Amino acid sequence: MQRAHLLILVLSGLTVMGLSLGVMTLQIPLGRWRHQLERLLSWTQRERYQRQLRHAGLDHWVVADLLMLRIILSGVGFLLSLCLLGSVLIAAMTAFVAWLAVWLWLRSRALQYQQQLTAELPAFLDLLCLCLGSGMNLQTAVALVLDLYGQGTVGRTQIGAHRGLLMHWRRWLSAVSSGSGRVKAFEQLMHDVSAPSVRRVCVVMIQAERAGAGMANPLMRQAEQLRQDRLMSIERKAMQAPVKMLMPLVICFFPSTFLVLGFSMWVNLADTLQGMG
């Protein structure tokens, strides 16, 4: 019976992996299914799902991919629990947990993507300030920095790590080049990114654009502030490390140490009492 359960678990895992891979890669065969699934959602739900995908850095996904992944995981979880436990209530709860797990995974990925953008932004702003300080306008400076990352020395060493940030700035440059205003393009960038650091930089650039002031000095101050915030965050995590290590020490290390010492003391005491007797 245990072997049968294990076999069902393995087959279910392989099924989930295969269907998830099909959701993410087989876009042409599943195009009609995607269209049908999108019709099940309202425009508000589509916009919310799309915003969640953009915040997580999954721009190559569409709304139907996320919905299909949730349906697949919930269905497999429901059938697996129903086959193993035979309870409809537990199967329904498992399906709900699987549905919620996709949202938790998406939220975790969004937080990681936000931290990645925050770590990449200061170096990008430094290059942008150098270009602005040399007399270039904003569009030319952004295009030159993107070209440096894409073709120059910076691009060969760090293009993989900066792909997310460069994608958003390319989208901003494309919007401005197509006739959209700078302020509107920055507002769209703020809408696409959930990182507070990027939004703060966008607010500074919008204020400078509306006031007609230079952007080099404010961006330089923002880059320095971001580095200080990151240093303070690292120091805060280092100070929290002893507190986080206290629980494993109390639960795992100290009892085993006292057990070894107590056993040695008990053996010595037993030998001593036996010798005295």
Secondary structure, 3 states (H helix, E strand, C coil): CHHHHHHHHHHHHHHHHHHHHHHHHCCCCCHHHHHHHHCCCCHHHHHHHHHHHHHCCCCCCCHHHHHHHHHHHHHHHHHHHHHHHCCHHHHHHHHHHHHHHHHHHHHHHHHHHHHHHHHHHHHHHHHHHHHHHCCCCHHHHHHHHHHHHHHCHHHHHHCCCCHHHHHHHHHHHHHHHCCCCHHHHHHHHHHHCCCHHHHHHHHHHHHHHHHCCCCHHHHHHHHHHHHHHHHHHHHHHHHHHHHHHHHHHHHHHHHHHHHHHHHHHHHHHHHHHHHHC
